[in-house]
Structure formats: C-alpha cells, structure tokens
C-alpha cells in the first residue's frame, strides 16, 4: 500500500510524520508535561530563595533592633597590685583583640588608682600612643590629642567631642581586674 492510505481505518499516514489517527501530534503531550514541570520547579526555587532571603533579612533586623544584653563583657585578671607599681603603664589585649592601655596613677589600693583607656582613636580608628614628654596621648592620623584621662583636647576628636573609651577597673584584695568585651561586633564569642 504505497498510496498513503492507512489499512486500519482509512487515515492518511503522511509518510511517517508522526500524526496519529486522531490528528494530534504524538510528542506534544509529553513536551507539555516537561514544560509544566520545568516552570513549576523554577517557581518553587524562586519562592524558596525569596523566603530564605527575607528570613535572613528579618533575622538581621531583629538582632539590630533587639540586641542581646549582659553576656558580652567579663572581668579579666590584669595583674596583682605588687606587680603593678605606681607610674607604670601596661598594654592589655582583650580576648577579642581590643588593645587597652592601663596606667597606675597612684599608690592607692583601689580602682581609682588605675586608668584603662582604649588605644583606638574614636575619630577614624587609628592607634594612639602615649607621649610622656608631652603628658598626652597622640593620634598621628589627623593630629588628635588626648589628655592623660583620655579626654580629647585638640584635632578632629576634640571638634567632635569624642574621648578615648574608658574600661572599668576593679580591685579585689591583691588582684586587679578589668572588664572587657568577650564577644566582637559580629557576635563571635572569644
């Protein structure tokens, strides 16, 4: 039967073109299902990505609006009174890496005889150093000047009313303790 007539029902076979008796292409039903699955999976992945992104954003916003309180600072051992004579200065590094300059300013055996200041300039974060010949802390970045108590007296920090951060000191018997952060700004505990 080479005339193109189908022997089973009179339909035209059209030379193997894939047209069945009902006039519908045989591959379109399967292709339509694949397109539907593909678009469904794309939409599902997009929804999961959006939910994850917005969830992370909400978490960050809540951490900013409601920070944790209380547990990020601890008292650390600094020295004994007998090992820290009057007029001396030591550099202390907190568990998270903050550098603190601690000076004993008198022979009294209480916290008022110590001064603990951050060595980071509040203007741009440069490191300050003590100049004993001038009796001051000096920041070389923009000529910031601080008196021995950490109060800004000249330069951009004085113009902005910024002082060096002061760390609390406590004396318990012979022990000198300093209160320092044990968690950095990213929330990692030391």
PyMOL CGO cylinders between C-alpha atoms (Angstrom):
from pymol import cmd
from pymol.cgo import CYLINDER

trace = [
    CYLINDER, 0.00, 0.00, 0.00, 2.11, 2.71, -1.24, 0.3, 1, 1, 1, 1, 1, 1,
    CYLINDER, 2.11, 2.71, -1.24, -0.68, 5.21, -1.91, 0.3, 1, 1, 1, 1, 1, 1,
    CYLINDER, -0.68, 5.21, -1.91, -0.50, 6.66, 1.66, 0.3, 1, 1, 1, 1, 1, 1,
    CYLINDER, -0.50, 6.66, 1.66, -3.81, 5.19, 2.85, 0.3, 1, 1, 1, 1, 1, 1,
    CYLINDER, -3.81, 5.19, 2.85, -3.72, 3.52, 6.22, 0.3, 1, 1, 1, 1, 1, 1,
    CYLINDER, -3.72, 3.52, 6.22, -5.03, -0.01, 6.19, 0.3, 1, 1, 1, 1, 1, 1,
    CYLINDER, -5.03, -0.01, 6.19, -6.52, 0.23, 9.68, 0.3, 1, 1, 1, 1, 1, 1,
    CYLINDER, -6.52, 0.23, 9.68, -9.08, 2.90, 9.44, 0.3, 1, 1, 1, 1, 1, 1,
    CYLINDER, -9.08, 2.90, 9.44, -8.68, 4.97, 6.35, 0.3, 1, 1, 1, 1, 1, 1,
    CYLINDER, -8.68, 4.97, 6.35, -6.49, 7.64, 7.94, 0.3, 1, 1, 1, 1, 1, 1,
    CYLINDER, -6.49, 7.64, 7.94, -3.64, 9.13, 5.97, 0.3, 1, 1, 1, 1, 1, 1,
    CYLINDER, -3.64, 9.13, 5.97, -0.26, 8.24, 7.37, 0.3, 1, 1, 1, 1, 1, 1,
    CYLINDER, -0.26, 8.24, 7.37, 1.51, 11.19, 5.69, 0.3, 1, 1, 1, 1, 1, 1,
    CYLINDER, 1.51, 11.19, 5.69, 4.72, 9.32, 5.16, 0.3, 1, 1, 1, 1, 1, 1,
    CYLINDER, 4.72, 9.32, 5.16, 5.71, 8.81, 8.83, 0.3, 1, 1, 1, 1, 1, 1,
    CYLINDER, 5.71, 8.81, 8.83, 5.18, 12.36, 10.03, 0.3, 1, 1, 1, 1, 1, 1,
    CYLINDER, 5.18, 12.36, 10.03, 4.02, 11.30, 13.46, 0.3, 1, 1, 1, 1, 1, 1,
    CYLINDER, 4.02, 11.30, 13.46, 0.34, 12.20, 13.01, 0.3, 1, 1, 1, 1, 1, 1,
    CYLINDER, 0.34, 12.20, 13.01, -1.90, 9.63, 14.62, 0.3, 1, 1, 1, 1, 1, 1,
    CYLINDER, -1.90, 9.63, 14.62, -5.44, 8.77, 13.75, 0.3, 1, 1, 1, 1, 1, 1,
    CYLINDER, -5.44, 8.77, 13.75, -6.89, 11.45, 15.97, 0.3, 1, 1, 1, 1, 1, 1,
    CYLINDER, -6.89, 11.45, 15.97, -4.99, 14.22, 14.17, 0.3, 1, 1, 1, 1, 1, 1,
    CYLINDER, -4.99, 14.22, 14.17, -2.86, 15.12, 17.23, 0.3, 1, 1, 1, 1, 1, 1,
    CYLINDER, -2.86, 15.12, 17.23, 0.95, 15.15, 17.25, 0.3, 1, 1, 1, 1, 1, 1,
    CYLINDER, 0.95, 15.15, 17.25, 2.26, 12.26, 19.33, 0.3, 1, 1, 1, 1, 1, 1,
    CYLINDER, 2.26, 12.26, 19.33, 5.09, 14.21, 21.10, 0.3, 1, 1, 1, 1, 1, 1,
    CYLINDER, 5.09, 14.21, 21.10, 3.19, 17.32, 22.29, 0.3, 1, 1, 1, 1, 1, 1,
    CYLINDER, 3.19, 17.32, 22.29, 1.58, 15.77, 25.37, 0.3, 1, 1, 1, 1, 1, 1,
    CYLINDER, 1.58, 15.77, 25.37, 4.95, 14.69, 26.73, 0.3, 1, 1, 1, 1, 1, 1,
    CYLINDER, 4.95, 14.69, 26.73, 6.58, 18.02, 25.87, 0.3, 1, 1, 1, 1, 1, 1,
    CYLINDER, 6.58, 18.02, 25.87, 3.78, 19.97, 27.56, 0.3, 1, 1, 1, 1, 1, 1,
    CYLINDER, 3.78, 19.97, 27.56, 4.28, 17.95, 30.75, 0.3, 1, 1, 1, 1, 1, 1,
    CYLINDER, 4.28, 17.95, 30.75, 8.03, 18.67, 30.75, 0.3, 1, 1, 1, 1, 1, 1,
    CYLINDER, 8.03, 18.67, 30.75, 7.43, 22.40, 30.29, 0.3, 1, 1, 1, 1, 1, 1,
    CYLINDER, 7.43, 22.40, 30.29, 4.94, 22.36, 33.16, 0.3, 1, 1, 1, 1, 1, 1,
    CYLINDER, 4.94, 22.36, 33.16, 7.37, 20.58, 35.47, 0.3, 1, 1, 1, 1, 1, 1,
    CYLINDER, 7.37, 20.58, 35.47, 10.20, 22.90, 34.48, 0.3, 1, 1, 1, 1, 1, 1,
    CYLINDER, 10.20, 22.90, 34.48, 8.18, 26.06, 35.17, 0.3, 1, 1, 1, 1, 1, 1,
    CYLINDER, 8.18, 26.06, 35.17, 6.88, 24.60, 38.45, 0.3, 1, 1, 1, 1, 1, 1,
    CYLINDER, 6.88, 24.60, 38.45, 10.43, 23.82, 39.63, 0.3, 1, 1, 1, 1, 1, 1,
    CYLINDER, 10.43, 23.82, 39.63, 11.59, 27.30, 38.60, 0.3, 1, 1, 1, 1, 1, 1,
    CYLINDER, 11.59, 27.30, 38.60, 8.80, 28.93, 40.57, 0.3, 1, 1, 1, 1, 1, 1,
    CYLINDER, 8.80, 28.93, 40.57, 9.44, 26.66, 43.55, 0.3, 1, 1, 1, 1, 1, 1,
    CYLINDER, 9.44, 26.66, 43.55, 13.16, 27.53, 43.61, 0.3, 1, 1, 1, 1, 1, 1,
    CYLINDER, 13.16, 27.53, 43.61, 12.35, 31.23, 43.30, 0.3, 1, 1, 1, 1, 1, 1,
    CYLINDER, 12.35, 31.23, 43.30, 9.91, 31.03, 46.23, 0.3, 1, 1, 1, 1, 1, 1,
    CYLINDER, 9.91, 31.03, 46.23, 12.44, 29.16, 48.39, 0.3, 1, 1, 1, 1, 1, 1,
    CYLINDER, 12.44, 29.16, 48.39, 15.10, 31.77, 47.57, 0.3, 1, 1, 1, 1, 1, 1,
    CYLINDER, 15.10, 31.77, 47.57, 12.78, 34.65, 48.40, 0.3, 1, 1, 1, 1, 1, 1,
    CYLINDER, 12.78, 34.65, 48.40, 11.67, 33.10, 51.70, 0.3, 1, 1, 1, 1, 1, 1,
    CYLINDER, 11.67, 33.10, 51.70, 15.29, 32.40, 52.66, 0.3, 1, 1, 1, 1, 1, 1,
    CYLINDER, 15.29, 32.40, 52.66, 16.43, 35.92, 51.73, 0.3, 1, 1, 1, 1, 1, 1,
    CYLINDER, 16.43, 35.92, 51.73, 13.60, 37.65, 53.55, 0.3, 1, 1, 1, 1, 1, 1,
    CYLINDER, 13.60, 37.65, 53.55, 14.04, 35.37, 56.56, 0.3, 1, 1, 1, 1, 1, 1,
    CYLINDER, 14.04, 35.37, 56.56, 17.72, 36.29, 56.81, 0.3, 1, 1, 1, 1, 1, 1,
    CYLINDER, 17.72, 36.29, 56.81, 16.87, 40.00, 56.46, 0.3, 1, 1, 1, 1, 1, 1,
    CYLINDER, 16.87, 40.00, 56.46, 14.27, 39.77, 59.25, 0.3, 1, 1, 1, 1, 1, 1,
    CYLINDER, 14.27, 39.77, 59.25, 16.81, 37.98, 61.48, 0.3, 1, 1, 1, 1, 1, 1,
    CYLINDER, 16.81, 37.98, 61.48, 19.38, 40.74, 60.96, 0.3, 1, 1, 1, 1, 1, 1,
    CYLINDER, 19.38, 40.74, 60.96, 16.78, 43.45, 61.56, 0.3, 1, 1, 1, 1, 1, 1,
    CYLINDER, 16.78, 43.45, 61.56, 15.67, 41.83, 64.82, 0.3, 1, 1, 1, 1, 1, 1,
    CYLINDER, 15.67, 41.83, 64.82, 19.28, 41.48, 66.01, 0.3, 1, 1, 1, 1, 1, 1,
    CYLINDER, 19.28, 41.48, 66.01, 19.80, 45.18, 65.32, 0.3, 1, 1, 1, 1, 1, 1,
    CYLINDER, 19.80, 45.18, 65.32, 16.56, 46.28, 66.99, 0.3, 1, 1, 1, 1, 1, 1,
    CYLINDER, 16.56, 46.28, 66.99, 16.81, 43.92, 69.98, 0.3, 1, 1, 1, 1, 1, 1,
    CYLINDER, 16.81, 43.92, 69.98, 20.50, 43.27, 70.77, 0.3, 1, 1, 1, 1, 1, 1,
    CYLINDER, 20.50, 43.27, 70.77, 21.50, 40.71, 73.38, 0.3, 1, 1, 1, 1, 1, 1,
    CYLINDER, 21.50, 40.71, 73.38, 22.26, 42.19, 76.77, 0.3, 1, 1, 1, 1, 1, 1,
    CYLINDER, 22.26, 42.19, 76.77, 24.61, 41.37, 79.58, 0.3, 1, 1, 1, 1, 1, 1,
    CYLINDER, 24.61, 41.37, 79.58, 26.69, 38.41, 78.47, 0.3, 1, 1, 1, 1, 1, 1,
    CYLINDER, 26.69, 38.41, 78.47, 29.19, 40.14, 76.19, 0.3, 1, 1, 1, 1, 1, 1,
    CYLINDER, 29.19, 40.14, 76.19, 31.50, 41.59, 78.89, 0.3, 1, 1, 1, 1, 1, 1,
    CYLINDER, 31.50, 41.59, 78.89, 33.56, 39.80, 81.55, 0.3, 1, 1, 1, 1, 1, 1,
    CYLINDER, 33.56, 39.80, 81.55, 36.03, 40.68, 84.30, 0.3, 1, 1, 1, 1, 1, 1,
    CYLINDER, 36.03, 40.68, 84.30, 39.54, 39.51, 83.39, 0.3, 1, 1, 1, 1, 1, 1,
    CYLINDER, 39.54, 39.51, 83.39, 42.65, 39.29, 85.55, 0.3, 1, 1, 1, 1, 1, 1,
    CYLINDER, 42.65, 39.29, 85.55, 45.11, 42.09, 84.76, 0.3, 1, 1, 1, 1, 1, 1,
    CYLINDER, 45.11, 42.09, 84.76, 47.84, 41.98, 87.44, 0.3, 1, 1, 1, 1, 1, 1,
    CYLINDER, 47.84, 41.98, 87.44, 48.47, 41.96, 91.16, 0.3, 1, 1, 1, 1, 1, 1,
    CYLINDER, 48.47, 41.96, 91.16, 48.91, 45.24, 92.99, 0.3, 1, 1, 1, 1, 1, 1,
    CYLINDER, 48.91, 45.24, 92.99, 52.52, 44.40, 93.91, 0.3, 1, 1, 1, 1, 1, 1,
    CYLINDER, 52.52, 44.40, 93.91, 53.40, 43.66, 90.24, 0.3, 1, 1, 1, 1, 1, 1,
    CYLINDER, 53.40, 43.66, 90.24, 52.00, 46.98, 89.02, 0.3, 1, 1, 1, 1, 1, 1,
    CYLINDER, 52.00, 46.98, 89.02, 53.91, 49.89, 90.62, 0.3, 1, 1, 1, 1, 1, 1,
    CYLINDER, 53.91, 49.89, 90.62, 52.66, 53.46, 90.53, 0.3, 1, 1, 1, 1, 1, 1,
    CYLINDER, 52.66, 53.46, 90.53, 53.57, 55.41, 87.39, 0.3, 1, 1, 1, 1, 1, 1,
    CYLINDER, 53.57, 55.41, 87.39, 53.83, 52.35, 85.14, 0.3, 1, 1, 1, 1, 1, 1,
    CYLINDER, 53.83, 52.35, 85.14, 51.78, 51.52, 82.08, 0.3, 1, 1, 1, 1, 1, 1,
    CYLINDER, 51.78, 51.52, 82.08, 50.88, 48.18, 80.53, 0.3, 1, 1, 1, 1, 1, 1,
    CYLINDER, 50.88, 48.18, 80.53, 49.23, 47.16, 77.32, 0.3, 1, 1, 1, 1, 1, 1,
    CYLINDER, 49.23, 47.16, 77.32, 46.44, 44.63, 77.79, 0.3, 1, 1, 1, 1, 1, 1,
    CYLINDER, 46.44, 44.63, 77.79, 44.76, 42.72, 74.96, 0.3, 1, 1, 1, 1, 1, 1,
    CYLINDER, 44.76, 42.72, 74.96, 41.18, 41.58, 75.49, 0.3, 1, 1, 1, 1, 1, 1,
    CYLINDER, 41.18, 41.58, 75.49, 40.02, 38.10, 74.40, 0.3, 1, 1, 1, 1, 1, 1,
    CYLINDER, 40.02, 38.10, 74.40, 38.61, 39.59, 71.18, 0.3, 1, 1, 1, 1, 1, 1,
    CYLINDER, 38.61, 39.59, 71.18, 41.77, 41.58, 70.41, 0.3, 1, 1, 1, 1, 1, 1,
    CYLINDER, 41.77, 41.58, 70.41, 40.99, 45.06, 71.76, 0.3, 1, 1, 1, 1, 1, 1,
    CYLINDER, 40.99, 45.06, 71.76, 44.13, 46.80, 72.98, 0.3, 1, 1, 1, 1, 1, 1,
    CYLINDER, 44.13, 46.80, 72.98, 43.86, 48.65, 76.27, 0.3, 1, 1, 1, 1, 1, 1,
    CYLINDER, 43.86, 48.65, 76.27, 46.48, 50.93, 77.83, 0.3, 1, 1, 1, 1, 1, 1,
    CYLINDER, 46.48, 50.93, 77.83, 46.38, 50.57, 81.62, 0.3, 1, 1, 1, 1, 1, 1,
    CYLINDER, 46.38, 50.57, 81.62, 48.22, 53.09, 83.83, 0.3, 1, 1, 1, 1, 1, 1,
    CYLINDER, 48.22, 53.09, 83.83, 48.60, 53.09, 87.59, 0.3, 1, 1, 1, 1, 1, 1,
    CYLINDER, 48.60, 53.09, 87.59, 48.45, 56.75, 88.58, 0.3, 1, 1, 1, 1, 1, 1,
    CYLINDER, 48.45, 56.75, 88.58, 48.78, 56.44, 92.39, 0.3, 1, 1, 1, 1, 1, 1,
    CYLINDER, 48.78, 56.44, 92.39, 49.79, 54.04, 95.16, 0.3, 1, 1, 1, 1, 1, 1,
    CYLINDER, 49.79, 54.04, 95.16, 46.24, 53.67, 96.48, 0.3, 1, 1, 1, 1, 1, 1,
    CYLINDER, 46.24, 53.67, 96.48, 44.98, 50.07, 96.59, 0.3, 1, 1, 1, 1, 1, 1,
    CYLINDER, 44.98, 50.07, 96.59, 41.66, 50.76, 94.90, 0.3, 1, 1, 1, 1, 1, 1,
    CYLINDER, 41.66, 50.76, 94.90, 40.24, 51.13, 91.40, 0.3, 1, 1, 1, 1, 1, 1,
    CYLINDER, 40.24, 51.13, 91.40, 40.64, 54.93, 91.38, 0.3, 1, 1, 1, 1, 1, 1,
    CYLINDER, 40.64, 54.93, 91.38, 44.43, 54.49, 91.20, 0.3, 1, 1, 1, 1, 1, 1,
    CYLINDER, 44.43, 54.49, 91.20, 44.15, 52.91, 87.74, 0.3, 1, 1, 1, 1, 1, 1,
    CYLINDER, 44.15, 52.91, 87.74, 43.20, 54.29, 84.35, 0.3, 1, 1, 1, 1, 1, 1,
    CYLINDER, 43.20, 54.29, 84.35, 42.37, 51.91, 81.49, 0.3, 1, 1, 1, 1, 1, 1,
    CYLINDER, 42.37, 51.91, 81.49, 41.87, 53.51, 78.08, 0.3, 1, 1, 1, 1, 1, 1,
    CYLINDER, 41.87, 53.51, 78.08, 41.34, 52.13, 74.60, 0.3, 1, 1, 1, 1, 1, 1,
    CYLINDER, 41.34, 52.13, 74.60, 44.26, 52.84, 72.28, 0.3, 1, 1, 1, 1, 1, 1,
    CYLINDER, 44.26, 52.84, 72.28, 41.88, 53.35, 69.34, 0.3, 1, 1, 1, 1, 1, 1,
    CYLINDER, 41.88, 53.35, 69.34, 41.13, 56.92, 68.30, 0.3, 1, 1, 1, 1, 1, 1,
    CYLINDER, 41.13, 56.92, 68.30, 37.35, 57.46, 68.14, 0.3, 1, 1, 1, 1, 1, 1,
    CYLINDER, 37.35, 57.46, 68.14, 37.75, 59.68, 65.06, 0.3, 1, 1, 1, 1, 1, 1,
    CYLINDER, 37.75, 59.68, 65.06, 38.84, 57.11, 62.45, 0.3, 1, 1, 1, 1, 1, 1,
    CYLINDER, 38.84, 57.11, 62.45, 40.09, 54.14, 64.44, 0.3, 1, 1, 1, 1, 1, 1,
    CYLINDER, 40.09, 54.14, 64.44, 43.83, 54.83, 64.26, 0.3, 1, 1, 1, 1, 1, 1,
    CYLINDER, 43.83, 54.83, 64.26, 46.07, 53.67, 67.09, 0.3, 1, 1, 1, 1, 1, 1,
    CYLINDER, 46.07, 53.67, 67.09, 47.03, 56.33, 69.64, 0.3, 1, 1, 1, 1, 1, 1,
    CYLINDER, 47.03, 56.33, 69.64, 50.25, 56.27, 71.65, 0.3, 1, 1, 1, 1, 1, 1,
    CYLINDER, 50.25, 56.27, 71.65, 51.39, 57.87, 74.88, 0.3, 1, 1, 1, 1, 1, 1,
    CYLINDER, 51.39, 57.87, 74.88, 53.88, 60.74, 74.66, 0.3, 1, 1, 1, 1, 1, 1,
    CYLINDER, 53.88, 60.74, 74.66, 55.43, 61.05, 78.15, 0.3, 1, 1, 1, 1, 1, 1,
    CYLINDER, 55.43, 61.05, 78.15, 57.42, 64.19, 77.22, 0.3, 1, 1, 1, 1, 1, 1,
    CYLINDER, 57.42, 64.19, 77.22, 54.14, 65.98, 76.39, 0.3, 1, 1, 1, 1, 1, 1,
    CYLINDER, 54.14, 65.98, 76.39, 51.99, 64.18, 79.01, 0.3, 1, 1, 1, 1, 1, 1,
    CYLINDER, 51.99, 64.18, 79.01, 49.37, 63.25, 76.42, 0.3, 1, 1, 1, 1, 1, 1,
    CYLINDER, 49.37, 63.25, 76.42, 48.02, 60.59, 74.08, 0.3, 1, 1, 1, 1, 1, 1,
    CYLINDER, 48.02, 60.59, 74.08, 48.56, 61.40, 70.42, 0.3, 1, 1, 1, 1, 1, 1,
    CYLINDER, 48.56, 61.40, 70.42, 46.89, 60.11, 67.26, 0.3, 1, 1, 1, 1, 1, 1,
    CYLINDER, 46.89, 60.11, 67.26, 49.21, 60.54, 64.25, 0.3, 1, 1, 1, 1, 1, 1,
    CYLINDER, 49.21, 60.54, 64.25, 46.46, 60.15, 61.62, 0.3, 1, 1, 1, 1, 1, 1,
    CYLINDER, 46.46, 60.15, 61.62, 44.92, 63.62, 62.00, 0.3, 1, 1, 1, 1, 1, 1,
    CYLINDER, 44.92, 63.62, 62.00, 46.83, 65.09, 64.96, 0.3, 1, 1, 1, 1, 1, 1,
    CYLINDER, 46.83, 65.09, 64.96, 44.26, 64.12, 67.56, 0.3, 1, 1, 1, 1, 1, 1,
    CYLINDER, 44.26, 64.12, 67.56, 45.41, 64.95, 71.09, 0.3, 1, 1, 1, 1, 1, 1,
    CYLINDER, 45.41, 64.95, 71.09, 44.04, 63.46, 74.33, 0.3, 1, 1, 1, 1, 1, 1,
    CYLINDER, 44.04, 63.46, 74.33, 44.90, 64.40, 77.91, 0.3, 1, 1, 1, 1, 1, 1,
    CYLINDER, 44.90, 64.40, 77.91, 46.06, 61.74, 80.41, 0.3, 1, 1, 1, 1, 1, 1,
    CYLINDER, 46.06, 61.74, 80.41, 42.44, 60.94, 81.33, 0.3, 1, 1, 1, 1, 1, 1,
    CYLINDER, 42.44, 60.94, 81.33, 41.53, 60.25, 77.67, 0.3, 1, 1, 1, 1, 1, 1,
    CYLINDER, 41.53, 60.25, 77.67, 39.59, 63.47, 77.02, 0.3, 1, 1, 1, 1, 1, 1,
    CYLINDER, 39.59, 63.47, 77.02, 40.18, 64.97, 73.56, 0.3, 1, 1, 1, 1, 1, 1,
    CYLINDER, 40.18, 64.97, 73.56, 41.89, 68.37, 73.68, 0.3, 1, 1, 1, 1, 1, 1,
    CYLINDER, 41.89, 68.37, 73.68, 42.81, 69.06, 70.03, 0.3, 1, 1, 1, 1, 1, 1,
    CYLINDER, 42.81, 69.06, 70.03, 42.22, 67.87, 66.48, 0.3, 1, 1, 1, 1, 1, 1,
    CYLINDER, 42.22, 67.87, 66.48, 39.13, 66.25, 64.95, 0.3, 1, 1, 1, 1, 1, 1,
    CYLINDER, 39.13, 66.25, 64.95, 38.26, 64.23, 68.09, 0.3, 1, 1, 1, 1, 1, 1,
    CYLINDER, 38.26, 64.23, 68.09, 38.09, 67.43, 70.16, 0.3, 1, 1, 1, 1, 1, 1,
    CYLINDER, 38.09, 67.43, 70.16, 35.95, 69.12, 67.49, 0.3, 1, 1, 1, 1, 1, 1,
    CYLINDER, 35.95, 69.12, 67.49, 33.53, 66.18, 67.61, 0.3, 1, 1, 1, 1, 1, 1,
    CYLINDER, 33.53, 66.18, 67.61, 33.58, 65.91, 71.42, 0.3, 1, 1, 1, 1, 1, 1,
    CYLINDER, 33.58, 65.91, 71.42, 35.00, 62.36, 71.31, 0.3, 1, 1, 1, 1, 1, 1,
    CYLINDER, 35.00, 62.36, 71.31, 37.18, 60.83, 74.01, 0.3, 1, 1, 1, 1, 1, 1,
    CYLINDER, 37.18, 60.83, 74.01, 39.08, 57.56, 74.34, 0.3, 1, 1, 1, 1, 1, 1,
    CYLINDER, 39.08, 57.56, 74.34, 36.90, 54.72, 75.60, 0.3, 1, 1, 1, 1, 1, 1,
    CYLINDER, 36.90, 54.72, 75.60, 37.48, 54.05, 79.30, 0.3, 1, 1, 1, 1, 1, 1,
    CYLINDER, 37.48, 54.05, 79.30, 37.40, 50.46, 80.61, 0.3, 1, 1, 1, 1, 1, 1,
    CYLINDER, 37.40, 50.46, 80.61, 36.20, 49.75, 84.17, 0.3, 1, 1, 1, 1, 1, 1,
    CYLINDER, 36.20, 49.75, 84.17, 38.79, 48.52, 86.68, 0.3, 1, 1, 1, 1, 1, 1,
    CYLINDER, 38.79, 48.52, 86.68, 38.10, 46.66, 89.93, 0.3, 1, 1, 1, 1, 1, 1,
    CYLINDER, 38.10, 46.66, 89.93, 40.49, 45.74, 92.76, 0.3, 1, 1, 1, 1, 1, 1,
    CYLINDER, 40.49, 45.74, 92.76, 39.69, 42.66, 94.84, 0.3, 1, 1, 1, 1, 1, 1,
    CYLINDER, 39.69, 42.66, 94.84, 42.25, 42.17, 97.56, 0.3, 1, 1, 1, 1, 1, 1,
    CYLINDER, 42.25, 42.17, 97.56, 45.60, 41.98, 95.72, 0.3, 1, 1, 1, 1, 1, 1,
    CYLINDER, 45.60, 41.98, 95.72, 44.05, 41.33, 92.29, 0.3, 1, 1, 1, 1, 1, 1,
    CYLINDER, 44.05, 41.33, 92.29, 43.46, 44.00, 89.65, 0.3, 1, 1, 1, 1, 1, 1,
    CYLINDER, 43.46, 44.00, 89.65, 40.61, 43.11, 87.26, 0.3, 1, 1, 1, 1, 1, 1,
    CYLINDER, 40.61, 43.11, 87.26, 39.47, 44.80, 84.04, 0.3, 1, 1, 1, 1, 1, 1,
    CYLINDER, 39.47, 44.80, 84.04, 36.06, 44.50, 82.41, 0.3, 1, 1, 1, 1, 1, 1,
    CYLINDER, 36.06, 44.50, 82.41, 36.46, 43.77, 78.70, 0.3, 1, 1, 1, 1, 1, 1,
    CYLINDER, 36.46, 43.77, 78.70, 34.27, 42.54, 75.85, 0.3, 1, 1, 1, 1, 1, 1,
    CYLINDER, 34.27, 42.54, 75.85, 34.41, 38.83, 75.17, 0.3, 1, 1, 1, 1, 1, 1,
    CYLINDER, 34.41, 38.83, 75.17, 32.23, 38.98, 72.07, 0.3, 1, 1, 1, 1, 1, 1,
    CYLINDER, 32.23, 38.98, 72.07, 33.07, 41.02, 68.98, 0.3, 1, 1, 1, 1, 1, 1,
    CYLINDER, 33.07, 41.02, 68.98, 30.59, 43.01, 66.92, 0.3, 1, 1, 1, 1, 1, 1,
    CYLINDER, 30.59, 43.01, 66.92, 29.82, 40.06, 64.67, 0.3, 1, 1, 1, 1, 1, 1,
    CYLINDER, 29.82, 40.06, 64.67, 28.60, 38.04, 67.65, 0.3, 1, 1, 1, 1, 1, 1,
    CYLINDER, 28.60, 38.04, 67.65, 31.53, 35.62, 67.85, 0.3, 1, 1, 1, 1, 1, 1,
    CYLINDER, 31.53, 35.62, 67.85, 32.49, 34.65, 71.38, 0.3, 1, 1, 1, 1, 1, 1,
    CYLINDER, 32.49, 34.65, 71.38, 36.17, 34.52, 72.25, 0.3, 1, 1, 1, 1, 1, 1,
]
cmd.load_cgo(trace, "trace")
